[in-house]
């Protein structure tokens, strides 16, 4: 507290790594370096705090202090990112000592303070930083006034053009809530922004969740007199959506990044969640899910028990484990569990597009969600997750495209499974996917069922020409096709 840097450093170095006082000392050292504008050194002590198993809502004040310091020194995106990760961790660690509702209240206060710091800067945050901060609020208790209004005010048409569909839907939800609450009477810019966002949703064919639909419906009622043209367009779009399908579309709330946006560059091997992964536990869970001696349902239950114990102590598995768990849940037909696991992943390893390792990890998770939705017959939901993956600059695996084919079902008498299978195969190639033996087998199987023998032999020859070794399933499928 006396700013005696030299003595503080010497004293800190004398504390053993496993000492119970290490966390308190790291907290003091963080505050000391921030007071002296030594951000680089402060980062090291922040890492010590974040890596602690005792990281919870009791550390909301130093988290706020660190995020504000980063923002005030020009590291706006980093400050918002670190705050978002930390707040998610606090919610995950909520318990009887600091309940979830109390944690969320503390985080709301912190968000407001960080927002004040952000508003005081002469530099306008980048569109992606503003979007990340809005997601930070949504993941907690919802928009925090007046921070959300300030962020929206800085997002013009050019900025909005950089966002993916889920970001656009979120902005529409927030804007609709503001207008329905009377913001239209205070600032006409709200109406212009709402109209632009609604047009963007229609243009992109973005799917809206139930909350957004209800908020927009409420907004339409409040503006029937002023803007009947917008109300008419909305009603027409809703009617068209109802007639196309009654199947509810499940929209993932994973933030997306537009290819136009340019996130901050980080080393490819750096993972912001590296300190909280349970690597040993992850390996054990992968082995348990593949255990051939037990039934798959039993393997899944054992792995889920380990997951709960792991998260209870503030740790979590690697991305691939979430992907495997989702796939296992789909095979058992446990639809609710599939989306519960996705929710856990979003809480434990929130999507941060500026990190290559996080993008790669979420590619595997979303790929597993596509496969899971196909397995349980939710093709429209699979299509939504597929779009999310493309917006991240990735694509489903060849085996997932194979599932698109194997799960095809005749919807009408004129439905041609073989032709659809060929279209799916070529779509995989157009998205840069190298076909696998499973994908070829799925395609040849559908062609054989349709007695398209020449096509079967054509793709069998292509398969071998590309160095993909036919399996016993391939040969069996070809023989069956020739015998039809």
Secondary structure, DSSP 8 states (H G I E B T S, - for coil): ----HHHHHHHHHHS-TT-TTHHHHHHHHHHHHHHTT-HHHHHHHHHHHHHSTT-SGGGHHHHHHHHHHHHHTT-HHHHHHHHHHHHHHHHHT--SSS-HHHHHHHHHHHHHHHHHHHHT-SS---HHHHHHHHHHHHTTTS--TTHHHHHHHT--HHHHTTS-HHHHHHHHHHHHHHHHTTHHHH-THHHHHHHHHHHHHHHHT----HHHHHHHHHHHHHTTTT-HHHHHHHHHHHHHHHHH--S-----------TT-------TT--TTTTTB-HHHHHHHHHHHT-TTS-HHHHHHHHHHHHHHHHHTT-B--HHHHHHHHHHHHHTT-HHHHHHHHHHHHHHS---TT-HHHHHHHHHHHHHHHHHHHHTT-HHHHHHHHHHHHHTT----HHHHHHHHHT----STT--HHHHHHHHHHHHHHTT----HHHHHHHHHHHHHTT-HHHHHHHHHHHHHTT----HHHHHHHHHHHH-
